[in-house]
Amino acid sequence: MQQVPALKIDGITIGQSLAIIEYLEETRPTPRLLPQDPKRRAQVRVISDVIASGIQPLQNLSVLKQVGQENQLTWAQKVIHSGFNALEQILRSTAGKYCVGDEVSMADLCLVPQVANAERFKVDLTPYPTISRINKTLLALEAFQVSHPCRQPDTPPELRA
Amino acid sequence: MQAGKPILYSYFRSSCSWRVRIALALKSIDYETVPINLIKDGGQQFSEEFQALNPMQQVPALKIDGITIGQSLAIIEYLEETRPTPRLLPQDPKRRAQVRVISDVIASGIQPLQNLSVLKQVGQENQLTWAQKVIHSGFNALEQILRSTAGKYCVGDEVSMADLCLVPQVANAERFKVDLTPYPTISRINKTLLALEAFQVSHPCRQPDTPPELRA
């Protein structure tokens, strides 16, 4: 697919972030990233898919290139607003401390990076208080900090934390 | 388990709805269809009533076991976990990953970029070129992936969630006049799958909301 991420593990290479995460969950099941109950698992997957199919692909680099430089910001904002409107509504019925109840799940792993995208495209997050609250709570966790774009091997010096 | 048949909110031509229809057919789950016409009345998916049911304002949505689930792959994974026979995902985690990769390539990498709402924004004169570009791009990758995963079907010789994604996406490709000659593996698997009953009963030309001129 000529895209990142790709993970080389256990003798195979897997593309597609959610396929990678589900593989990690099935082969290294602790701590869990998906609840035990099938209905809550469905909620986690719905939220993850809303982001991973419904928002991000529409505002990724290759699509923005095709949209043309002068339209990019408007396009990205429209796409994110559309998706976040739906997400905010969904989260109001699924969220506890995190996206689904009170355990960190695959949905949370999708939320935080998408909020960062939204901020990069100057999307006003005022209409999305639930998204904002959960994002803030997650960013305080160590896993979300060590993995942050500003702390990576390839982070440019001027963006390093 | 709740009493009463599951309800599928579906549009005959929606490739995402077709994926779920195939899953329901393969698992012999009897259901009711509530057609949502994506074009009539400005798009019935935008009604307040439907938005309350599915905030993404998209089809498919499945009402089952007292809950409503949007997002076709989330629906299919739920069906797999609650009605595990026949399987739609292999047992081995590496093969399951292959099934999910192929499904995600289609469901995240191709279809959303050529769905109705994106095409509307691209503008009528650009739509065909845009859709063809998106599909070619995705099918180039898919053809390569399938060369190492496919047997009779997308992953080995058992029908999986990947196959449920493939057939509707090939139908989209045909609708956008995409030349499928560069994709012999995709074409072969698609042909094999279309011969199966579940892919036939769920076909867009056989739905309650199929327009008369398109009926099989």
Interface residues (C-beta under 8 A of the other chain):
Chain A: M1 Q2 Q3 D10 I12 I14 G15 Q16 L18 A19 I20 E22 Y23 E26 T27 P38 K39 R41 A42 R45 V46 S48 D49 V50 A52 S53 G54 Q56 P57 L58 S62 V63 Q66 W75 K78 S82 G83 N85 A86 L87 Q89 I90
Chain B: P55 M56 Q57 Q58 D65 I67 I69 G70 Q71 L73 A74 I75 E77 Y78 E81 T82 P93 K94 R96 A97 R100 V101 S103 D104 V105 A107 S108 G109 Q111 P112 L113 S117 V118 Q121 W130 K133 S137 G138 A141
